[in-house]
Amino acid sequence: MDGALQIGSEVADAVASGTPVVALESTIFSELGLPEPANRQCFRRVQAAVRASGAVPALCGVLDGRAVVGANFAQAERLFGGSVKVGARDLGPGVASGLEVGVTTVSATVTLAAAAGIEVFATGGIGGVHRGVGLSGDISADLEAIARHRVVVVSSGVKAFLDVSLTFERLETLGVAVLGWRTDRFPAFYVRDGGPELSSIVSDGRQVAAALRSAAALGHPGGILVANPIPPEAELDRDVVAAAVADAEAAARRDGVSGADVTPAVLTALTEVTGGTVVPANIALAESNAVVAAEIAVALVRMPAEPRPGSGA
């Protein structure tokens, strides 16, 4: 379908010329992710971090029935006020129905990044396996998207209210390599040590780029998850987070809240319990992930893809 994907001019030029690009989701910068004016502040800091590292930021979303990769200023303003989340499964229906404003989740952004030829995506935390999955069957589409598309996803692990261990196991089952960014522990968003031990540790962007290129050369499909813990100074108290999440989940069950509505409910509970420090923590980890993602993007453009074995090249 012609016109389904709109790539911003700066991003299109960057991809064509081999300039590093970092894709950004729009949910985190909307009011569904962070309250006003923190959402705009977070975007400014993330965008500045990407540019300072020599890469081009590419904010993604759905606007007026088109998937946008590299939203301009006016488009970004509309996305900041978006109230409809768009996952990978929603992209086709959203575009076909002429959706006015849709903010992309991790799964949708990974899909759009791959479609636009972008190899790196920075986010806050990915979705994963929900607690009580045996009854609900609730597993985020984020995991399948990372396994399906050859994109490096940089995040601070999984969101606070998920089952960290089961999410890690699911990533292994899907064949997603998880690389610890200067850590041997899988992070859990606000907490640097989420529990699972990581066997692959990287210390710079070139190592990640080499891993992606090697996987591609060997015919392994899908992407890589780079687990970058929240900066130490921004980390929240583990017990406080656990108690707040437990209270928020209990309240959600009592009030019949489920699915995508759980995230803002947990964020509200954490904001109340921590006296608002959860918002600066969100911004700090998003900015840190942007810095790491940009370093990886720069390394990737300096490391061209090699011919696959047996290709005769």
C-alpha positions in Angstrom: 0.0 0.0 0.0 1.6 3.2 -1.2 2.1 5.9 1.5 1.7 3.5 4.5 5.2 4.4 5.7 6.5 7.9 5.9 10.2 8.3 6.7 11.2 11.8 7.7 13.6 13.5 5.4 16.5 13.7 7.9 16.2 10.0 8.8 15.8 9.0 5.1 19.0 11.0 4.2 20.8 9.5 7.2 19.9 5.9 6.3 20.9 6.5 2.6 24.2 8.1 3.5 25.2 5.6 6.2 24.8 8.1 9.1 23.9 6.3 12.3 20.2 6.4 13.4 18.5 5.5 16.6 14.8 4.7 16.6 12.6 5.9 19.5 9.2 4.8 20.5 6.5 7.4 21.2 4.6 5.8 24.1 7.2 6.7 26.6 7.1 10.3 25.5 3.3 10.5 25.6 1.1 11.0 28.7 0.6 7.3 28.7 4.3 6.9 29.6 5.2 10.0 31.6 3.0 12.9 32.9 3.3 16.4 31.5 5.8 18.1 31.4 8.1 15.2 32.2 7.3 13.5 28.9 8.6 16.5 26.9 11.6 16.9 29.1 12.4 13.2 28.7 12.2 13.5 24.9 14.5 16.6 24.8 17.1 14.8 26.9 16.9 11.6 24.9 17.1 13.4 21.6 20.0 15.5 22.7 21.9 12.5 24.0 21.5 10.7 20.6 22.6 13.8 18.6 25.6 14.4 21.0 26.8 11.0 20.2 26.7 11.6 16.5 23.5 9.8 15.6 20.1 10.9 14.3 17.0 10.3 16.5 14.0 8.8 14.7 10.7 9.2 16.7 8.1 6.7 15.5 4.3 6.8 15.6 1.1 6.6 13.6 -0.4 9.9 12.3 -3.3 10.3 9.9 -3.2 6.8 8.7 0.5 6.6 8.1 3.3 5.0 10.1 5.9 7.7 10.7 9.6 7.1 11.3 11.4 10.3 12.1 8.6 12.6 13.3 9.2 16.3 12.8 8.5 18.9 15.5 4.8 19.4 14.7 4.3 15.6 14.4 6.1 15.0 17.7 3.9 17.5 19.5 0.8 15.5 18.3 2.4 12.3 19.5 3.1 13.8 23.0 -0.6 14.0 23.5 -1.4 10.6 22.0 -3.8 8.4 24.0 -4.0 5.3 21.7 -1.2 2.7 22.0 -0.2 0.9 18.8 1.6 -2.5 19.0 3.0 -4.4 16.1 -0.4 -6.1 15.5 -2.1 -2.8 15.4 0.0 -1.2 12.7 -1.8 -2.5 9.7 -5.3 -1.9 11.1 -4.3 1.5 12.4 -2.9 2.6 9.0 -5.8 1.1 7.1 -8.4 2.8 9.2 -6.8 6.2 9.1 -5.9 6.4 12.8 -5.2 10.1 13.6 -2.7 9.6 16.4 -1.2 6.4 17.7 1.8 6.1 19.9 4.0 3.1 19.3 5.1 0.5 21.8 8.3 -1.5 21.7 6.9 -4.1 19.3 5.6 -1.6 16.8 8.8 0.5 17.0 11.0 -2.5 16.4 8.8 -3.4 13.4 9.0 0.2 11.9 12.7 0.5 12.6 13.3 -2.7 10.6 11.1 -1.5 7.8 13.0 1.8 7.6 16.4 0.2 7.6 17.3 1.3 11.1 19.4 -1.2 13.2 19.2 0.3 16.7 16.3 1.2 19.0 16.5 2.8 22.4 13.6 2.5 24.9 13.0 2.5 28.7 12.0 -1.1 29.5 10.5 -3.8 27.4 7.4 -5.8 28.0 7.6 -9.4 28.9 5.9 -12.3 30.8 3.3 -11.1 33.3 3.0 -12.5 36.7 0.3 -15.2 36.9 0.9 -16.0 33.2 -0.3 -19.6 33.9 -3.8 -18.2 34.3 -3.8 -15.1 32.0 -1.4 -16.3 29.2 -0.3 -12.6 29.1 3.1 -12.3 27.3 4.1 -9.1 25.6 4.4 -9.0 21.9 7.7 -7.1 22.5 9.6 -10.3 22.9 8.4 -11.8 19.6 9.2 -8.6 17.8 12.8 -8.5 19.0 13.1 -12.2 18.0 11.7 -11.5 14.5 13.5 -8.3 13.4 17.3 -7.8 13.1 17.4 -4.7 15.4 19.5 -4.0 18.5 17.1 -3.0 21.3 18.7 -1.1 24.3 16.6 -1.2 27.4 16.9 -1.3 31.2 15.6 -4.8 31.3 11.9 -5.4 31.8 9.2 -3.3 33.4 8.9 -3.4 37.2 5.6 -5.3 37.4 6.6 -8.3 35.2 8.0 -11.7 36.0 11.7 -11.0 35.4 12.9 -14.6 35.5 10.2 -16.0 33.2 10.8 -13.1 30.7 14.5 -13.9 30.6 13.7 -17.6 30.0 11.2 -16.6 27.2 13.9 -14.6 25.5 16.2 -17.6 25.6 13.5 -19.8 24.1 13.0 -17.3 21.3 16.7 -17.3 20.5 17.3 -13.6 21.5 20.8 -12.9 22.6 20.8 -10.8 25.8 24.0 -8.8 26.3 24.7 -7.1 29.6 26.1 -3.6 29.1 29.0 -3.6 31.6 26.9 -5.9 33.9 26.5 -9.6 34.5 23.0 -9.2 35.9 19.7 -8.8 34.0 18.2 -5.5 35.2 14.6 -4.9 36.2 13.9 -1.3 35.2 14.2 0.7 38.4 16.5 -1.9 40.0 20.0 -2.7 38.6 19.9 -6.4 39.6 16.8 -8.1 38.5 18.0 -11.6 39.4 19.0 -13.6 36.3 22.8 -13.9 35.6 24.0 -12.9 32.2 26.7 -14.9 30.4 27.5 -12.3 27.7 28.9 -9.0 28.8 29.9 -6.1 26.5 31.7 -2.9 27.3 31.4 -0.9 24.1 29.3 -0.4 21.0 31.8 -2.2 18.8 31.3 -5.5 20.6 27.5 -5.2 20.1 27.9 -4.3 16.5 30.2 -7.3 16.0 27.7 -9.6 17.6 24.9 -8.4 15.4 27.0 -8.7 12.2 28.2 -12.2 13.2 24.7 -13.4 13.9 23.6 -12.1 10.5 26.5 -13.7 8.7 25.7 -17.0 10.2 22.1 -16.8 9.2 20.6 -16.3 12.7 17.4 -14.2 12.4 16.2 -11.6 14.8 17.7 -9.0 17.0 19.7 -8.5 20.1 18.7 -7.1 23.5 21.3 -5.0 25.2 20.5 -4.8 29.0 21.7 -1.5 30.3 21.0 -1.0 34.1 19.5 2.2 35.3 22.4 4.6 36.4 23.4 3.9 40.1 22.4 7.3 41.3 18.9 7.0 39.9 18.2 3.4 41.2 15.2 3.1 43.4 15.0 1.0 46.6 14.2 -2.6 45.7 11.9 -3.2 48.7 10.0 0.1 48.0 9.5 -0.9 44.3 8.3 -4.4 45.2 5.8 -3.2 47.8 4.4 -0.5 45.4 4.1 -3.0 42.6 2.3 -5.5 44.9 -0.1 -2.8 46.1 -0.7 -1.6 42.5 -1.4 -5.1 41.2 -3.8 -5.7 44.1 -5.6 -2.5 43.3 -5.7 -3.4 39.6 -7.3 -6.7 40.3 -9.8 -5.1 42.6 -10.8 -2.5 40.0 -10.7 -4.8 37.0 -7.7 -3.1 35.5 -5.8 -5.2 33.0 -3.6 -5.2 29.9 -2.1 -1.9 28.8 -3.8 0.0 31.7 -1.7 -1.8 34.2 1.5 0.2 33.4 0.0 3.7 34.2 -1.6 2.2 37.3 1.8 0.9 38.6 3.5 4.2 37.6 0.9 6.2 39.6 1.4 3.9 42.6 5.2 4.2 42.5 5.0 8.0 42.1 2.9 8.2 45.3 5.1 5.8 47.3 8.4 7.3 46.2 7.3 11.0 46.5 7.8 11.5 42.7 11.3 10.2 42.4 10.1 7.5 40.0 9.7 10.1 37.2 13.4 11.3 37.3 14.3 7.7 37.4 12.4 7.0 34.2 14.1 10.0 32.5 17.6 9.0 33.7 17.3 5.4 32.4 15.8 6.5 29.1 18.7 9.0 28.6 21.3 6.4 29.5 19.8 3.9 27.1 19.9 6.6 24.3 23.6 7.2 24.9 24.3 3.5 24.7 22.1 3.0 21.6 23.9 5.9 19.8 27.3 4.4 20.5 26.1 1.1 19.0 24.6 2.8 16.0 27.9 4.6 15.3 29.8 1.3 15.6 27.4 -0.4 13.2 27.9 2.1 10.4 31.6 1.7 10.8 31.3 -2.1 10.5 29.7 -3.0 7.2 27.8 -6.3 6.8 30.0 -9.1 5.5 29.0 -11.6 2.9 27.5 -14.8 4.3 29.6 -17.9 4.2 29.1 -19.8 0.9 27.7 -16.7 -0.9 30.7 -16.7 -3.3 31.3 -13.0 -2.6 
